[in-house]
Amino acid sequence: MPQINIAVIGAGMAGLKAASTLYNIGMNVTVFEKSRGLGGRLASRRTDFGHFNHGAQYVTARNPGFDAFLRQATDHKSARNWRPNLHRGDIESGSIYPTKETSQNPDTISQLDQTAQTSTVGNLAVDCWFQGAPQMNKLIHPLVDEFGIKKQHRIIAIEPSGPRQFILHDDLDGAFGPFDGVIVSAPAPQTADILRPLSPRFDPIGDVVMAPCWAVMVAFEKPLPTAFDAMLYPSPEISWAARSTQNEGVFHTRTPDPWVLHATPQWSRDHLEEDKDRVIEKLLSALRAASGVKLPELHSIAAHRWRYARTEVPLGKSYLNGMNGRVIAAGDWCLGARVEAAWRSGQTAAHAMMETLIG
Ligand SMILES: Cc1cc2nc3c(=O)[nH]c(=O)nc-3n(C[C@H](O)[C@H](O)[C@H](O)COP(=O)(O)OP(=O)(O)OC[C@H]3O[C@@H](n4cnc5c(N)ncnc54)[C@H](O)[C@@H]3O)c2cc1C
């Protein structure tokens, strides 16, 4: 096979799945990532007492290919089974990751502690939940290979160079290429900014809707007095609250006791431009009200705003291509709101690129 040069924009699950698939069949792949780290929304923040997973919390597999990936990652110790003692709030069953707001859960954590429910959501048992090990961003580890990875490179434009090649431009006036094919795997609005000037074939990306999410990382000086390690919709403001401390996948309370809170999509939208300190104050107050307990003293606290967190309206197909099939848009938003959707989109985008370039 003649040398084929591929650029992949974005080093989340979708981009890295595409990159490793094309690299493994002999293409020359370069990944461009705007951040310092890899993994995208599979994100972890290091502290002096362990990691907070402040993006995706756990992954599940509904398709055999992704199931095999998770099991292989588990064998290589970059994933592990995750079995939190889960309280499920008032949420419509059948969806582990709702795209619709649910009604208020009037119960308090302390009341719920007395009436522990089974640890299942919809029909997906907690037994089938996985996390990256030791922290979430390690889940991409099996996909990282010897291909080039250019971190802290934000790509802002793709310029055609002759009929079949492309030059990438970053925000520091850098130019890279030429490349025979480009896969863009940023969240939909960011992918649209790069691709819509190139061809009207990418216009449908504008119909994708992604919701924001405020995340709060709080460490309590003493363990939060609840029997649960994770709570789905504990309050109208909070869609998810989970203890981050684990040892080999087993929860244990120790001090400080670190928790991650995720605000609901609607609350996050309503407070998108609010000051971090105010967001922290309001979400802690929501947790306090829902739990009915006095929250322990704070050891540390921080907030992170995910502007594009969860797909609410997906594209409806696993990738979108243009420029004679040589430029492809991929990402979770093509199919849904989950890590598995990103993996599947990255895989099919890579196969589509192979089909175009080598038939
Ligand atoms: C708070 C939160 C909670 C979640 N919880 C879950 C969950 O429990 N289970 C689940 O399955 N899913 C969950 N998700 C969704 C899951 O994280 C995503 O579906 C998945 O990680 C998306 O992968 P991706 O590769 O498509 O995109 P991303 O992970 O967003 O990767 C895109 C990458 O592109 C980079 N990038 C963007 N623009 C540029 C540019 N111009 N140049 C270069 N690089 C660029 C970004 O920095 C990023 O690294 C959650 C997401 C969030 C935010």
Ligand as a Chemical Component Dictionary entry (heavy atoms), coordinates in Angstrom:
data_LIG
# 
_chem_comp.id                   LIG 
_chem_comp.type                 NON-POLYMER 
_chem_comp.pdbx_formal_charge   0 
_chem_comp.three_letter_code    LIG 
# 
loop_
_chem_comp_atom.comp_id 
_chem_comp_atom.atom_id 
_chem_comp_atom.alt_atom_id 
_chem_comp_atom.type_symbol 
_chem_comp_atom.charge 
_chem_comp_atom.model_Cartn_x 
_chem_comp_atom.model_Cartn_y 
_chem_comp_atom.model_Cartn_z 
_chem_comp_atom.pdbx_ordinal 
LIG C1  C1  C 0 -20.355 15.297 32.665 1  
LIG C2  C2  C 0 -20.446 14.143 31.696 2  
LIG C3  C3  C 0 -20.907 12.912 32.130 3  
LIG C4  C4  C 0 -20.996 11.831 31.256 4  
LIG N1  N1  N 0 -21.358 10.608 31.719 5  
LIG C5  C5  C 0 -21.338 9.548  30.892 6  
LIG C6  C6  C 0 -21.559 8.237  31.396 7  
LIG O1  O1  O 0 -21.704 8.038  32.610 8  
LIG N2  N2  N 0 -21.530 7.191  30.513 9  
LIG C7  C7  C 0 -21.306 7.395  29.184 10 
LIG O2  O2  O 0 -21.263 6.400  28.432 11 
LIG N3  N3  N 0 -21.055 8.622  28.685 12 
LIG C8  C8  C 0 -21.066 9.689  29.498 13 
LIG N4  N4  N 0 -20.778 10.936 29.017 14 
LIG C9  C9  C 0 -20.582 11.092 27.570 15 
LIG C10 C10 C 0 -19.195 10.589 27.134 16 
LIG O3  O3  O 0 -18.209 11.226 27.888 17 
LIG C11 C11 C 0 -19.035 10.911 25.654 18 
LIG O4  O4  O 0 -20.090 10.279 24.943 19 
LIG C12 C12 C 0 -17.719 10.442 25.030 20 
LIG O5  O5  O 0 -16.639 10.540 25.917 21 
LIG C13 C13 C 0 -17.485 11.283 23.774 22 
LIG O6  O6  O 0 -16.299 10.888 23.119 23 
LIG P1  P1  P 0 -15.893 11.644 21.776 24 
LIG O7  O7  O 0 -14.576 11.111 21.357 25 
LIG O8  O8  O 0 -17.009 11.595 20.797 26 
LIG O9  O9  O 0 -15.776 13.187 22.180 27 
LIG P2  P2  P 0 -14.791 13.889 23.245 28 
LIG O10 O10 O 0 -14.489 12.998 24.372 29 
LIG O11 O11 O 0 -15.413 15.215 23.522 30 
LIG O12 O12 O 0 -13.433 14.100 22.409 31 
LIG C14 C14 C 0 -13.288 15.150 21.497 32 
LIG C15 C15 C 0 -11.870 15.683 21.615 33 
LIG O13 O13 O 0 -11.682 16.686 20.609 34 
LIG C16 C16 C 0 -10.872 17.707 21.165 35 
LIG N5  N5  N 0 -11.086 18.903 20.334 36 
LIG C17 C17 C 0 -12.210 19.664 20.240 37 
LIG N6  N6  N 0 -12.023 20.649 19.347 38 
LIG C18 C18 C 0 -10.776 20.512 18.867 39 
LIG C19 C19 C 0 -10.001 21.236 17.911 40 
LIG N7  N7  N 0 -10.497 22.304 17.265 41 
LIG N8  N8  N 0 -8.735  20.831 17.656 42 
LIG C20 C20 C 0 -8.210  19.759 18.299 43 
LIG N9  N9  N 0 -8.899  19.034 19.232 44 
LIG C21 C21 C 0 -10.160 19.407 19.491 45 
LIG C22 C22 C 0 -11.372 17.833 22.588 46 
LIG O14 O14 O 0 -10.427 18.472 23.428 47 
LIG C23 C23 C 0 -11.593 16.366 22.946 48 
LIG O15 O15 O 0 -10.440 15.783 23.529 49 
LIG C24 C24 C 0 -20.641 12.017 29.878 50 
LIG C25 C25 C 0 -20.161 13.255 29.453 51 
LIG C26 C26 C 0 -20.028 14.305 30.363 52 
LIG C27 C27 C 0 -19.436 15.604 29.900 53 
# 
loop_
_chem_comp_bond.comp_id 
_chem_comp_bond.atom_id_1 
_chem_comp_bond.atom_id_2 
_chem_comp_bond.value_order 
_chem_comp_bond.pdbx_ordinal 
LIG C1  C2  SING 1  
LIG C2  C3  SING 2  
LIG C2  C26 DOUB 3  
LIG C3  C4  DOUB 4  
LIG C4  N1  SING 5  
LIG C4  C24 SING 6  
LIG N1  C5  DOUB 7  
LIG C5  C6  SING 8  
LIG C5  C8  SING 9  
LIG C6  O1  DOUB 10 
LIG C6  N2  SING 11 
LIG N2  C7  SING 12 
LIG C7  O2  DOUB 13 
LIG C7  N3  SING 14 
LIG N3  C8  DOUB 15 
LIG C8  N4  SING 16 
LIG N4  C9  SING 17 
LIG N4  C24 SING 18 
LIG C9  C10 SING 19 
LIG C10 O3  SING 20 
LIG C10 C11 SING 21 
LIG C11 O4  SING 22 
LIG C11 C12 SING 23 
LIG C12 O5  SING 24 
LIG C12 C13 SING 25 
LIG C13 O6  SING 26 
LIG O6  P1  SING 27 
LIG P1  O7  DOUB 28 
LIG P1  O8  SING 29 
LIG P1  O9  SING 30 
LIG O9  P2  SING 31 
LIG P2  O10 DOUB 32 
LIG P2  O11 SING 33 
LIG P2  O12 SING 34 
LIG O12 C14 SING 35 
LIG C14 C15 SING 36 
LIG C15 O13 SING 37 
LIG C15 C23 SING 38 
LIG O13 C16 SING 39 
LIG C16 N5  SING 40 
LIG C16 C22 SING 41 
LIG N5  C17 SING 42 
LIG N5  C21 SING 43 
LIG C17 N6  DOUB 44 
LIG N6  C18 SING 45 
LIG C18 C19 SING 46 
LIG C18 C21 DOUB 47 
LIG C19 N7  SING 48 
LIG C19 N8  DOUB 49 
LIG N8  C20 SING 50 
LIG C20 N9  DOUB 51 
LIG N9  C21 SING 52 
LIG C22 O14 SING 53 
LIG C22 C23 SING 54 
LIG C23 O15 SING 55 
LIG C24 C25 DOUB 56 
LIG C25 C26 SING 57 
LIG C26 C27 SING 58 
# 
